[in-house]
């Protein structure tokens, strides 16, 4: 056809701009499908935690070990179907781009010859009636005024130009028509009383663009076969190969593949494979179709005189089609996706088959001759191209009928989903729920509509109807989202076996789906089927960080495959669970975690608990401020309780024993329901300090407050802590047996053993004077128990010892090579009150921050007395000694406290303290202590 000069601006507007939009649309479509699928209906891992018991410390008293057990977090992630996410921004963009392309297309229609122009404008009017613009309610509900304004604004300027100004340039036409079209749209939006009319227009224009996309897909129906034939004929020029065999083989293979996909989509026959998405075929046909278009423009008479019009129309149609496929994908409008897929298959099969017959009928005789067949491919008269198209329509109708005309409900349901999405985005859940429910009833492969209906019913607290929605979904062919939602809803209602049925049934339908495997594994774990749970996760864990974290958590929870724990990498939740694993084993982790402000509250709590159980990395004051800040922002009582337990762990790790015990007492008062646990925890800490008297009192309180996890190892604590009768009662009540080394009053024939004598000495050491504990040490036989007792004397009673006694005990300890000699030397310096700098031993360094002694452990009496000497004032000295004396009944410590109180004139307190000391200190020893301190 003849070429007419086109200015550069027109070429940019009508040629390059549509091509750019095609490229953008193709990119958005591919990105949406491969990198951001399911954004409109997100499947996201929800967090929940379980606790595993780990040893914070272990107290070895020679006869038996007493672990100080706390709980660590195991974080699990269960995939949940979230509420649909409105895609308003993308919908605005879709509406603006497709509106621009439509306005460009209308401008091009004005260049058509007379009858083609009439037909083109008629088609525009038909497509505009599909736009649903009357939903803007201009002039009232059910008024057609909106549609009239739209048709007038879109068509009248073009008609005037075509009739009266036919010879003006394409650029001038666009400068007149495009602004009027957009002014029309702006007027409609400004006049509409509807909520968010721009979003409503952008949603409803989808049906118009869907019609344009259907026309474009029909136009490129034989593009793949046609472009391949054009390539063969060009390559065969002057060669003379039998390309008829090539085109026949290619077409047969192509049609067989299309037919297999067609049978799968109609439900007639499916191969046991994963079928690919069809949008790449649409893009391929679109890009290849351009080579056919160039041939058609040269060989077929066109309804316009400018070549740019034909190519511009093609790229505009392609651009709208790419955007329509993207719209179906990002909004998860499955009826729309299915319509596009079905229509693409119908057009490709029908048009490709008839085009192949067209080629064979017209060119079989000389297509192998090497002549330039491509130059006349659309010119034969024997079986004209027009007749081929008529035959294709007949084949197309046959395919539609065979598929039971499913494209009709797909098309109408697509429109319903447009409206439902609009109401949902404008926060009108009732209207949205009605439309979504109606949409699913009309077309069942519509998982977003079904899930949204169930979630909206749940939001209305109509739980029975929400459950019914999921049961209906399982009567058909549920999607992964429907399977997960049904199981999660059943689980929330504590219907474990229902949830198990849904997930197991879902795994049968989707055997390779990681989301279902993950949730089913967690459900198995809940019923203590740890091995089955791990078998589900092990194949997927390397590729899925969520499943990796869950696998580590399950291995720790069930203590399975502990020797082959996966590496957490940079996965934060996996690292939290790995910290719990290291804490179970009592190992230091090779990494550390820090709670970040952007982390979820549960993640922050888990990091603090597990990290501080393993090892601390920041100063105590900084950590305490952090946990207190989290506590102040937490609303749930259970979480507040766990945060305060975490604070206890941090204080204990800093060796602030007194503060830890006081805080536990406060927890027992504030959380009365868990008071038994807190008293038992305090008893464990006091056992570690060999204060069996207070530990026995705490165990008694724990049992009274409902603590039932009492063990045989608790009986010696009760017995030697002054609760002999209670120890027998507990043994009978919980069917416990006393350790064999104990000699109890219930068995008078049994002589006291070395072990029971040692345990008695250890129980009385805190209150003992030098006369008692030196004699007890000398009476003991050599061995591990005497080593422990000697160490305890040096640690707690070093301030009582003379130089000769210190020398004697330290030499005895040095004689055991397995002990840390440097630690013993520093402990001797502390006993002598000579430690000037901070010790190098990690076990002692915590008591000398900034090279000054602190009284954080009230049972470490020599350090407490050193700290008292360096107190800033008499009042501070008295308060320090009084705080330590609340726990420690060392007579010399009390003597120093009485002296400090006397210096402050606190006579009443002095008399009370002396009266109390008489209960455990012999009068002669008491007199010596008071005289020395005075």
Steps between C-alpha positions, in 0.01 A plus 500: 500500500624858441705677764397845622737721694452482879657757731738388769264585788219288354743213457596524868140524620342231281790263439768518766272572796280190441812287447639631828172415675514149351848453643395640839186286503700188412749571776227568759320182403812282524612661824156466654469134410849381583616731778186635668228236459205510733549857620125554499447191719818465703609174657728614778663311783343588833711472813432293806730371770551197715735463793783256554667449836873573504760515779601855586750371753595169663592474869717199570505422871694179451218267599265617229464784253224757526429672166351846501243454224330778306299503184620612158288598204456287191347713226285322243343645187163374386383620159179696527270646238475870566213722402508606133718805440335774290707574190384860465829651378547241228135536399542877462806441283316241293206736448723793402715303253213319331301826489794666323528216248125507430513875437790444257299230325195722462722768346625245246145392411436850365745421218285211374313511177130571516334164567793370703477813713132437563574139594790605720295758690219248538746259658623775733144567614440128562818475704414812697166348601702224667688752713244502782529877515137530614621375840620858553130578563505843338137606481395231744511124534434310173535823301665476157630855515856388578511275193354772278763751615772241446387410147462864403843597633671200339336498157358841401838681465625221273184512292528874450864473395426210263215686330623859492879492552606178333831635368651633827811321628503216748669717760227766484232233527665365814531849650125542464362154575723379786448809725123486441492129593693562822289806576194279462644247744590776748147645475344161566718445805431847640123471448472151650362466854660154528773431754842518331366529142850481348548151641152398390567619143841329494345171612202510266702595193646152535210345311551737207868422486421131530293532181788675322741228617265233365500670158880526503546133595267404217703715261830331596343153508733359233798727577725218623442276198493793258825658622671160492389453140625848409837415652518172307416663166764770548763247596399279205537767231719362226558178697200285420469291816177314571376743761153347473626223726638753746180704520290183523708353782514829688125559465407148606722513809374848586135402457543179699651695787217753484245221487650331808481827691146558370385157625660574838321834529167345405550222751480226235851359533809596697851367490682450834712810449503859613344709226671831421325838509364617167580870510850440350321356194292818475815714518677277248208519259491876544866555423507250211176643363683822413678321213164392359360849537775649287421245226127570524550874475690446176274235345144572618298814432454689827220732619751785546760674290785535750714195577567629853130460579513125451818448701382742770169315530687175538725624782208671674304174496806310619560751779141476622518119487821491705345734758183286514702186570687694769171623649368144523821388668553775757134506607482118507182516293496130412189512279673772297821297483308193391310697235825630354658153509199332340460766236871487421480123452186519287642765270842339470359156419229617261702764317824295484319193364313689229806708413695178451228373265510839325875467444475141378211581265666804343876444515572128527582480134782753503589582864797262460623673184702766675290780354408806717169360622504740796427790265166355391398301806179699551409550130368163367146484360443122494450465875489864595625628837148628574357151453768364731382738769140392454605137541697595810190653657313175445786304664506754780130450569552124501769532767280730707209256481722205593608696810130547592517872431692554822634834378154655558497453880871581506434833334203594718671386821806707410275806504354398838850473641580851373211633708587284802860623492376859485270462801769319694758769424258773612447324835147375447537137609133408498451592132834343412411177677166471320665554163788261571256232614286548190811488284604160638151357460506592131855382435668254738866536396510822690707452815552866585123555503446194723777585741391863520142389569609271784729762654234770476248269668759439770548875534124530554532230772282263297732207562251232397452658158876545462547130575226415250683694230810284547295180499346607169846567358607144582196361320654628175868544429654721769807711443803506729368816667165333568670191644714709736209720607273202567768334713583818691134569572452145629814534712373822655185314607720227651380253237836330466385203293303723261809711442705185449248370244506826301880512484546132417234527230669814374835323485343228284383765255819712519774249590785746442355804672734625771234706680280197562798284598614763748163534672442125504842445659415744779168324554676163520737651755208608714392137529861398582566348156839663475651249259216539249522876530872506423457269201263755346742788548838350422466511119388862489697656787812581296302712255243654735624711795168462680518122486867506601417692817212264572719195444756622754220581744344155463833323543557687825143452620496125441876449557531323165811493281678730743835392360415634150354841565476717184695823479268801551692731265366855514146386585414687820225265617719199421771662713257547789418129490868415462572701815246285683680194363837623628343578837353150524852363454654763728726636225590855407366590156739612226278803432299753695167668432378850575135599523419762237221759538339380174479139620163364606447511879514120521830497309645764732394304808640175361834659408547649846405180681706259290800731457524590869465135595799427277720799572465874543654752264403841641526673839241401758348847530448520124336157486273569797389828342418315178290230664320757715420700188352195330302425814351849508370462144363147542126469569459124545548366851664176385758691295564738791567201723747350252683831466542521875636145508746609232603783730561246776727302268699810407548596866609148586751494214653816648526314837250740661366222721334720759319712243396187310345341808318820595364533146377141505315571822330794330406281205340245733283779644411664167427176314330291761401230250867424434621561854593135548736512202671817626548361851649183350734708284611695808558166677729389217706818526524471879606138461785625284608724787470207745240693701290190550292660775359768274484256208286267714269789590463587133427138407236486770338814361528366145318180594231695681450723191451206265850403386502124440829433322669384818777241467704275725788750493278750680465275806855564635441875462186479708653262754823692561323835461305443820186350344547136597132426552412666171764295318334176616156636411614600151667162450176320585276736304698487176632146540863609521793316654773659707850466356683193627774707660255668739443377854153610602315477827258258337781247488680524838700184435691676227815672620582848375703483182787723397274646233221593739750651746649704215160620388419598856823698526425670169147590613628664818801680351327835448420528874813330630785656692864406449497260792234293327605497134874449563421201720261365238762537226765323709263212574422428137673229305702607197320496168279709271256593776775645720633698201158653444458582869846653520423718200172612655682599819749706301223653289251583777702496822841627389463807721494274810830332423845573637798507271598147602147372437487666159837350416388156614176500302655648185782245505245223530316637197824549305580134556215415263635570155160497334412831669573839345809614693470864393138511615597361842778757534262787431243352738772493770572869434133581546494300827794708619314817391800588282348502150583844361427453129231312316570123495590336174294188566161523323335342807612792720521788252125571518536596871756773423358724225719803444760351741272549803325225698120482496262314726289352220522151655410525867645152564848600381566650844867603459414712197197647679726611786751645252222695334381625841846638576495707182144627545458871441332569834394340825143484377608327178713256699212409729256458210746277314554278802129489585410393143752216514382395847148450366634180344833419664507407870877514532561614863787734411293661226225562752755635747617754241137594430434551874812715527386712202152537648646599838714768334184647349321496834250233397477352850165330442630316197821406684304333780274320252797369302677374814184327617466328163866390494454320834281251314797346314823638651624358833518768774878482537559539126240775479674693776837472324354621172326797657809600699730479199267700277428757772 
